């Protein structure tokens, strides 16, 4: 995941501090897992243009997330704002697109510190989970509620399937 912030940013993934950015011209890069539920960026502007820009790609280089109007932003710091369990109140508004490059901010150029978050769709978080379900169904000797086929048993895949279900 690549992140830029004008001017000083703090990057959170599922509520955990994962990085900072201190120069709007520099891109901060960090890894996120496919099961990530929420990405949050706190950005403080010290004058001039203000923006947050985020782009994430999968292991094939396909863009899977960008900053757009699906992000929510607020000027108020609230406990657990960057976690999956956080419930947005009326202070969280859709992000405003600043330019064609996909830079976002609140709807006011005058806001100096903003908190923007993106709740990733469960379909994206479930990619890995569904992949293991398919493998599990393919290599097990019994029918499961997710499966329509009966094949041979494969213990290694069973272990991964159980772990993925426990995470989910």
BAZA-247753 format. One record per residue: residue in three letters; x, y, z of N, C-alpha, C in turn. Coordinates in Angstrom, 3 decimals, always signed. Example, Ala and Ser with C-alpha at 12.3 -4.5 7.8 and 13.67 -1.06 7.14 Angstrom:
<sites>
SITE resn      n.x      n.y      n.z     ca.x     ca.y     ca.z      c.x      c.y      c.z
SITE  Ala  +13.190   -5.690   +7.800  +12.300   -4.500   +7.800  +13.200   -3.300   +7.800
SITE  Ser  +12.850   -2.250   +7.080  +13.670   -1.060   +7.140  +12.900   +0.030   +7.870
</sites>
This chain:
<sites>
SITE resn      n.x      n.y      n.z     ca.x     ca.y     ca.z      c.x      c.y      c.z
SITE  Unk   +0.854   -1.169   +0.000   +0.000   +0.000   +0.000   +0.897   +1.228   +0.000
SITE  Unk   +0.554   +2.193   -0.823   +1.307   +3.444   -0.916   +0.445   +4.563   -0.350
SITE  Unk   +1.085   +5.452   +0.428   +0.358   +6.536   +1.086   +1.144   +7.836   +0.958
SITE  Unk   +0.424   +8.897   +0.652   +0.987  +10.260   +0.688   +0.024  +11.137   +1.461
SITE  Unk   +0.598  +12.099   +2.173   -0.204  +13.025   +2.968   +0.469  +14.381   +2.944
SITE  Unk   -0.304  +15.425   +2.771   +0.215  +16.789   +2.813   -0.296  +17.421   +4.118
SITE  Unk   +0.508  +17.438   +5.106   +1.951  +17.415   +5.219   +2.462  +16.250   +6.087
SITE  Unk   +1.832  +16.011   +7.234   +2.303  +14.983   +8.162   +1.208  +13.949   +8.388
SITE  Unk   +1.546  +12.668   +8.181   +0.526  +11.635   +8.285   +0.911  +10.489   +9.197
SITE  Unk   -0.125   +9.850   +9.729   +0.015   +8.649  +10.531   -0.918   +7.605   +9.924
SITE  Unk   -0.384   +6.415   +9.680   -1.124   +5.383   +8.950   -1.456   +4.237   +9.900
SITE  Unk   -2.735   +3.854   +9.904   -3.210   +2.776  +10.760   -3.818   +1.666   +9.908
SITE  Unk   -3.596   +0.423  +10.329   -4.216   -0.733   +9.680   -4.879   -1.540  +10.788
SITE  Unk   -6.198   -1.662  +10.708   -6.974   -2.364  +11.737   -6.631   -1.873  +13.142
SITE  Unk   -6.507   -0.550  +13.270   -6.288   +0.070  +14.568   -4.852   +0.126  +15.038
SITE  Unk   -3.932   -0.479  +14.312   -2.526   -0.489  +14.714   -1.729   +0.514  +13.890
SITE  Unk   -0.895   +1.300  +14.579   -0.001   +2.231  +13.899   +0.967   +1.440  +13.033
SITE  Unk   +0.979   +1.747  +11.727   +1.831   +0.990  +10.807   +2.850   +1.850  +10.072
SITE  Unk   +2.723   +3.177  +10.155   +3.693   +4.012   +9.453   +3.381   +5.483   +9.593
SITE  Unk   +4.344   +6.289   +9.165   +4.171   +7.739   +9.173   +4.698   +8.302   +7.864
SITE  Unk   +4.273   +9.499   +7.571   +4.784  +10.228   +6.420   +4.997  +11.676   +6.851
SITE  Unk   +6.168  +12.217   +6.502   +6.526  +13.565   +6.960   +6.848  +14.528   +5.830
SITE  Unk   +6.607  +14.115   +4.603   +6.899  +14.963   +3.454   +5.868  +14.659   +2.369
SITE  Unk   +5.082  +15.638   +1.971   +4.011  +15.422   +1.014   +4.511  +14.959   -0.347
SITE  Unk   +5.806  +15.173   -0.611   +6.368  +14.749   -1.898   +6.806  +13.288   -1.892
SITE  Unk   +6.903  +12.688   -0.700   +7.383  +11.317   -0.558   +6.210  +10.348   -0.371
SITE  Unk   +6.344   +9.162   -0.930   +5.343   +8.116   -0.781   +5.836   +7.115   +0.250
SITE  Unk   +5.000   +6.826   +1.236   +5.301   +5.796   +2.219   +4.683   +4.490   +1.735
SITE  Unk   +5.451   +3.419   +1.754   +4.976   +2.124   +1.285   +4.993   +1.128   +2.437
SITE  Unk   +3.905   +0.389   +2.593   +3.851   -0.659   +3.604   +2.981   -1.795   +3.112
SITE  Unk   +3.160   -2.962   +3.709   +2.408   -4.157   +3.333   +1.148   -4.277   +4.186
SITE  Unk   +0.048   -4.654   +3.560   -1.168   -4.982   +4.315   -1.626   -6.372   +3.882
SITE  Unk   -2.304   -7.046   +4.771   -2.817   -8.378   +4.481   -4.152   -8.287   +3.752
SITE  Unk   -4.483   -9.326   +3.006   -5.763   -9.336   +2.298   -6.943   -9.296   +3.248
SITE  Unk   -6.782   -9.805   +4.466   -7.900   -9.809   +5.410   -8.032   -8.503   +6.184
SITE  Unk   -7.272   -7.465   +5.812   -7.374   -6.159   +6.452   -8.803   -5.647   +6.350
SITE  Unk   -9.334   -5.145   +7.465  -10.706   -4.629   +7.489  -10.760   -3.116   +7.318
SITE  Unk   -9.814   -2.391   +7.935   -9.866   -0.927   +7.901   -8.468   -0.343   +7.724
SITE  Unk   -8.388   +0.647   +6.847   -7.184   +1.461   +6.704   -7.566   +2.868   +7.136
SITE  Unk   -6.756   +3.459   +8.011   -7.018   +4.817   +8.478   -5.781   +5.684   +8.327
SITE  Unk   -5.994   +6.940   +7.935   -4.885   +7.887   +7.805   -5.265   +9.181   +8.510
SITE  Unk   -4.440   +9.570   +9.464   -4.565  +10.890  +10.095   -3.575  +11.791   +9.377
SITE  Unk   -4.029  +12.962   +8.953   -3.148  +13.871   +8.220   -3.291  +15.280   +8.776
SITE  Unk   -2.133  +15.934   +8.975   -2.117  +17.318   +9.467   -1.478  +18.197   +8.410
SITE  Unk   -2.227  +19.205   +7.986   -1.758  +20.143   +6.980   -1.204  +21.386   +7.675
SITE  Unk   -0.062  +21.866   +7.188   +0.541  +23.066   +7.786   +0.430  +24.284   +6.876
SITE  Unk   -0.317  +24.161   +5.787   -0.500  +25.285   +4.879   -0.391  +24.833   +3.432
SITE  Unk   -1.016  +25.581   +2.536   -0.996  +25.213   +1.124   -2.005  +24.122   +0.846
SITE  Unk   -1.693  +23.292   -0.145   -2.598  +22.206   -0.514   -2.702  +21.195   +0.632
SITE  Unk   -3.866  +20.567   +0.754   -4.046  +19.512   +1.756   -4.675  +18.309   +1.082
SITE  Unk   -4.097  +17.124   +1.349   -4.639  +15.914   +0.731   -4.127  +14.661   +1.414
SITE  Unk   -4.878  +13.581   +1.178   -4.462  +12.216   +1.495   -4.619  +11.427   +0.203
SITE  Unk   -3.619  +10.605   -0.111   -3.664   +9.752   -1.292   -3.207   +8.363   -0.891
SITE  Unk   -4.013   +7.348   -1.231   -3.679   +5.959   -0.913   -3.969   +5.101   -2.140
SITE  Unk   -3.080   +4.152   -2.379   -3.305   +3.178   -3.439   -2.722   +1.848   -2.980
SITE  Unk   -3.503   +0.786   -3.137   -3.025   -0.554   -2.791   -3.184   -1.459   -3.995
SITE  Unk   -2.214   -2.351   -4.167   -2.254   -3.316   -5.255   -2.143   -4.726   -4.686
SITE  Unk   -2.641   -5.693   -5.439   -2.484   -7.087   -5.022   -1.123   -7.591   -5.505
SITE  Unk   -0.837   -8.849   -5.265   +0.474   -9.405   -5.616   +0.698   -9.501   -7.128
SITE  Unk   -0.342   -9.264   -7.925   -0.203   -9.250   -9.383   -0.007   -7.833   -9.913
SITE  Unk   -0.079   -6.837   -9.019   +0.045   -5.447   -9.440   -1.268   -4.787   -9.792
SITE  Unk   -2.391   -5.482   -9.610   -3.706   -4.911   -9.891   -4.100   -3.965   -8.758
SITE  Unk   -4.582   -2.798   -9.100   -5.023   -1.836   -8.096   -6.305   -2.361   -7.458
SITE  Unk   -6.299   -2.495   -6.126   -7.458   -3.029   -5.406   -8.088   -2.005   -4.467
SITE  Unk   -7.395   -0.879   -4.233   -7.965   +0.171   -3.373   -7.318   +1.497   -3.735
SITE  Unk   -8.146   +2.536   -3.802   -7.664   +3.897   -4.024   -8.458   +4.834   -3.125
SITE  Unk   -7.928   +6.019   -2.927   -8.708   +7.031   -2.230   -9.762   +7.560   -3.189
SITE  Unk  -11.000   +7.538   -2.711  -12.133   +8.005   -3.497  -13.247   +8.401   -2.531
SITE  Unk  -14.441   +8.612   -3.038  -15.547   +9.055   -2.175  -16.100   +7.949   -1.284
SITE  Unk  -15.589   +6.714   -1.412  -16.012   +5.661   -0.495  -15.298   +5.783   +0.857
SITE  Unk  -14.249   +6.586   +0.925  -13.571   +6.858   +2.183  -14.434   +7.821   +2.992
SITE  Unk  -14.342   +7.709   +4.319  -15.052   +8.635   +5.215  -14.018   +9.448   +5.982
SITE  Unk  -14.301  +10.744   +6.162  -13.364  +11.635   +6.844  -14.071  +12.436   +7.932
SITE  Unk  -13.296  +12.788   +8.957  -13.795  +13.604  +10.062  -12.658  +14.492  +10.557
SITE  Unk  -13.020  +15.567  +11.197  -12.011  +16.422  +11.822  -11.907  +16.142  +13.314
SITE  Unk  -12.719  +15.227  +13.803  -12.745  +14.919  +15.236  -12.096  +13.573  +15.522
SITE  Unk  -11.135  +13.588  +16.447  -10.511  +12.345  +16.878  -11.477  +11.602  +17.790
SITE  Unk  -11.731  +10.359  +17.481  -12.607   +9.522  +18.299  -11.885   +8.219  +18.618
SITE  Unk  -12.131   +7.686  +19.805  -11.505   +6.429  +20.208  -11.801   +5.339  +19.185
SITE  Unk  -10.785   +4.572  +18.869  -10.906   +3.398  +17.983  -11.357   +3.726  +16.563
SITE  Unk  -11.158   +4.950  +16.111  -11.637   +5.393  +14.797  -11.062   +4.565  +13.641
SITE  Unk   -9.905   +3.939  +13.849   -9.267   +3.208  +12.748   -9.431   +1.696  +12.874
SITE  Unk  -10.413   +1.259  +13.653  -10.654   -0.172  +13.831  -11.927   -0.599  +13.103
SITE  Unk  -12.072   -1.896  +12.901  -13.237   -2.432  +12.215  -14.515   -2.320  +13.022
SITE  Unk  -14.414   -2.278  +14.346  -15.601   -2.208  +15.195  -16.138   -0.810  +15.404
SITE  Unk  -15.446   +0.201  +14.887  -15.862   +1.589  +15.078  -17.135   +1.886  +14.290
SITE  Unk  -18.068   +2.570  +14.922  -19.308   +2.975  +14.261  -19.236   +4.476  +13.994
SITE  Unk  -19.304   +4.827  +12.724  -19.205   +6.234  +12.327  -20.472   +6.983  +12.714
SITE  Unk  -20.281   +8.163  +13.325  -21.429   +9.013  +13.626  -21.552  +10.075  +12.535
SITE  Unk  -22.366  +11.097  +12.784  -22.614  +12.103  +11.742  -21.429  +13.042  +11.497
SITE  Unk  -20.345  +12.923  +12.281  -19.156  +13.738  +12.000  -18.314  +13.122  +10.880
SITE  Unk  -18.630  +11.891  +10.491  -17.904  +11.217   +9.413  -18.665  +11.406   +8.107
SITE  Unk  -18.048  +12.117   +7.185  -18.662  +12.409   +5.885  -17.847  +11.774   +4.768
SITE  Unk  -18.501  +11.568   +3.634  -17.776  +11.053   +2.470  -16.634  +12.007   +2.134
SITE  Unk  -15.504  +11.417   +1.754  -14.344  +12.219   +1.365  -14.668  +13.028   +0.119
SITE  Unk  -14.007  +14.167   +0.005  -14.125  +15.008   -1.172  -12.886  +14.792   -2.031
SITE  Unk  -13.089  +14.540   -3.318  -11.969  +14.351   -4.241  -11.381  +15.718   -4.563
SITE  Unk  -10.065  +15.823   -4.420   -9.372  +17.099   -4.651   -8.940  +17.291   -6.095
SITE  Unk   -8.600  +16.192   -6.787   -8.131  +16.306   -8.167   -8.257  +14.963   -8.877
SITE  Unk   -7.828  +14.928  -10.118   -7.956  +13.700  -10.906   -7.001  +12.598  -10.456
SITE  Unk   -6.028  +12.925   -9.613   -5.085  +11.911   -9.113   -5.680  +11.112   -7.959
SITE  Unk   -6.889  +11.457   -7.510   -7.537  +10.717   -6.438   -7.158  +11.174   -5.045
SITE  Unk   -6.685  +12.395   -4.912   -6.379  +12.939   -3.586   -7.686  +13.325   -2.907
SITE  Unk   -7.781  +13.009   -1.611   -9.013  +13.309   -0.878   -8.723  +14.203   +0.325
SITE  Unk   -9.800  +14.793   +0.855   -9.779  +15.590   +2.079  -11.230  +15.713   +2.515
SITE  Unk  -11.461  +16.496   +3.525  -12.844  +16.811   +3.888  -13.372  +17.810   +2.863
SITE  Unk  -14.612  +18.227   +3.035  -15.176  +19.185   +2.079  -14.725  +20.622   +2.336
SITE  Unk  -13.867  +20.840   +3.332  -13.372  +22.184   +3.637  -11.849  +22.256   +3.493
SITE  Unk  -11.391  +23.192   +2.680   -9.951  +23.412   +2.543   -9.348  +23.957   +3.838
SITE  Unk  -10.184  +24.473   +4.728   -9.700  +25.101   +5.958   -9.384  +24.092   +7.061
SITE  Unk   -9.854  +22.855   +6.937   -9.564  +21.846   +7.958   -8.076  +21.530   +7.951
SITE  Unk   -7.465  +21.534   +9.126   -6.016  +21.334   +9.223   -5.627  +19.920   +9.615
SITE  Unk   -6.426  +19.256  +10.440   -6.148  +17.873  +10.815   -7.391  +17.044  +10.515
SITE  Unk   -7.213  +16.004   +9.716   -8.349  +15.158   +9.370   -8.000  +13.692   +9.604
SITE  Unk   -9.049  +12.911   +9.810   -8.955  +11.469   +9.999   -9.806  +10.850   +8.898
SITE  Unk   -9.179  +10.085   +8.027   -9.916   +9.436   +6.946   -9.730   +7.928   +7.061
SITE  Unk  -10.812   +7.214   +6.794  -10.783   +5.761   +6.955  -11.526   +5.108   +5.805
SITE  Unk  -11.068   +3.905   +5.503  -11.711   +3.104   +4.462  -11.996   +1.743   +5.060
SITE  Unk  -13.271   +1.392   +5.114  -13.666   +0.055   +5.541  -13.672   -0.808   +4.296
SITE  Unk  -12.810   -1.806   +4.277  -12.689   -2.644   +3.089  -13.845   -3.621   +3.021
SITE  Unk  -14.422   -3.802   +1.851  -15.567   -4.700   +1.712  -15.232   -6.123   +2.135
SITE  Unk  -16.202   -6.813   +2.694  -15.972   -8.188   +3.138  -15.623   -9.092   +1.970
SITE  Unk  -16.034   -8.747   +0.757  -15.672   -9.571   -0.387  -14.175   -9.559   -0.598
SITE  Unk  -13.525   -8.443   -0.346  -12.075   -8.374   -0.485  -11.420   -9.129   +0.656
SITE  Unk  -11.917   -8.950   +1.882  -11.333   -9.639   +3.029  -11.528  -11.135   +2.908
SITE  Unk  -12.551  -11.561   +2.184  -12.844  -12.979   +2.086  -12.138  -13.693   +0.946
SITE  Unk  -11.341  -12.995   +0.147  -10.688  -13.629   -0.991   -9.875  -14.831   -0.532
SITE  Unk   -9.007  -14.611   +0.438   -8.160  -15.697   +0.922   -9.021  -16.783   +1.550
SITE  Unk  -10.020  -16.411   +2.305  -10.893  -17.366   +2.986  -11.616  -18.237   +1.974
SITE  Unk  -12.208  -17.629   +0.947  -12.918  -18.404   -0.066  -11.951  -19.309   -0.831
SITE  Unk  -10.750  -18.831   -1.056   -9.758  -19.636   -1.748   -9.482  -20.914   -0.965
SITE  Unk   -9.319  -20.795   +0.350   -9.072  -21.978   +1.158  -10.310  -22.862   +1.251
SITE  Unk  -11.502  -22.271   +1.241  -12.715  -23.084   +1.230  -12.738  -23.935   -0.029
SITE  Unk  -12.397  -23.333   -1.169  -12.385  -24.091   -2.416  -11.378  -25.226   -2.372
SITE  Unk  -10.193  -24.959   -1.841   -9.187  -26.016   -1.719   -9.686  -27.093   -0.768
SITE  Unk  -10.243  -26.654   +0.347  -10.752  -27.598   +1.342  -11.795  -28.511   +0.705
SITE  Unk  -12.711  -27.935   -0.028  -13.753  -28.728   -0.662  -13.165  -29.689   -1.683
SITE  Unk  -12.146  -29.255   -2.375  -11.557  -30.073   -3.412  -10.791  -31.263   -2.843
SITE  Unk  -10.180  -31.100   -1.679   -9.288  -32.135   -1.171   -9.789  -32.849   +0.082
SITE  Unk  -11.046  -32.771   +0.393  -11.549  -33.491   +1.562  -12.379  -34.683   +1.121
SITE  Unk  -12.503  -35.653   +2.023  -13.230  -36.869   +1.666  -14.667  -36.836   +2.167
SITE  Unk  -15.105  -35.703   +2.690  -16.491  -35.607   +3.144  -17.102  -34.310   +2.628
SITE  Unk  -18.407  -34.296   +2.599  -19.097  -33.095   +2.113  -19.236  -32.099   +3.247
SITE  Unk  -19.018  -30.833   +2.931  -19.120  -29.744   +3.894  -20.214  -28.809   +3.386
SITE  Unk  -20.771  -27.991   +4.239  -21.853  -27.099   +3.801  -21.418  -26.170   +2.676
SITE  Unk  -20.103  -25.880   +2.584  -19.618  -25.023   +1.513  -19.370  -25.810   +0.231
SITE  Unk  -19.386  -27.133   +0.320  -18.924  -27.971   -0.786  -20.072  -28.688   -1.492
SITE  Unk  -19.841  -28.989   -2.732  -20.769  -29.806   -3.500  -20.074  -31.068   -3.999
SITE  Unk  -18.763  -31.186   -3.749  -17.986  -32.292   -4.288  -17.413  -33.166   -3.174
SITE  Unk  -17.074  -34.386   -3.502  -16.396  -35.287   -2.579  -15.100  -35.763   -3.229
SITE  Unk  -13.984  -35.469   -2.560  -12.678  -35.855   -3.087  -11.860  -36.487   -1.971
SITE  Unk  -10.551  -36.552   -2.153   -9.673  -37.172   -1.159   -9.370  -36.204   -0.011
SITE  Unk   -8.966  -36.765   +1.113   -8.653  -35.962   +2.290   -7.231  -35.416   +2.178
SITE  Unk   -7.042  -34.177   +2.636   -5.737  -33.536   +2.605   -5.578  -32.762   +3.896
SITE  Unk   -4.816  -33.321   +4.858   -4.729  -32.786   +6.218   -4.191  -31.366   +6.256
SITE  Unk   -3.140  -31.058   +5.477   -2.540  -29.730   +5.511   -3.575  -28.650   +5.189
SITE  Unk   -4.375  -28.885   +4.179   -5.407  -27.923   +3.798   -6.464  -27.816   +4.896
SITE  Unk   -6.809  -28.940   +5.532   -7.767  -28.889   +6.630   -7.292  -27.948   +7.730
SITE  Unk   -6.021  -28.021   +8.064   -5.468  -27.152   +9.108   -5.619  -25.699   +8.706
SITE  Unk   -5.270  -25.379   +7.474   -5.402  -23.998   +7.023   -6.858  -23.550   +6.993
SITE  Unk   -7.747  -24.415   +6.598   -9.156  -24.077   +6.560   -9.670  -23.723   +7.948
SITE  Unk   -9.310  -24.523   +8.942   -9.735  -24.253  +10.307   -9.155  -22.933  +10.783
SITE  Unk   -7.876  -22.677  +10.489   -7.277  -21.402  +10.905   -7.979  -20.220  +10.264
SITE  Unk   -8.285  -20.306   +9.000   -8.951  -19.210   +8.307  -10.329  -18.991   +8.897
SITE  Unk  -11.068  -20.040   +9.184  -12.389  -19.875   +9.786  -12.296  -19.208  +11.145
SITE  Unk  -11.277  -19.563  +11.921  -11.117  -18.965  +13.237  -10.798  -17.477  +13.119
SITE  Unk  -10.024  -17.084  +12.113   -9.697  -15.671  +11.888  -10.932  -14.908  +11.472
SITE  Unk  -11.696  -15.483  +10.586  -12.877  -14.830  +10.041  -13.888  -14.659  +11.135
</sites>
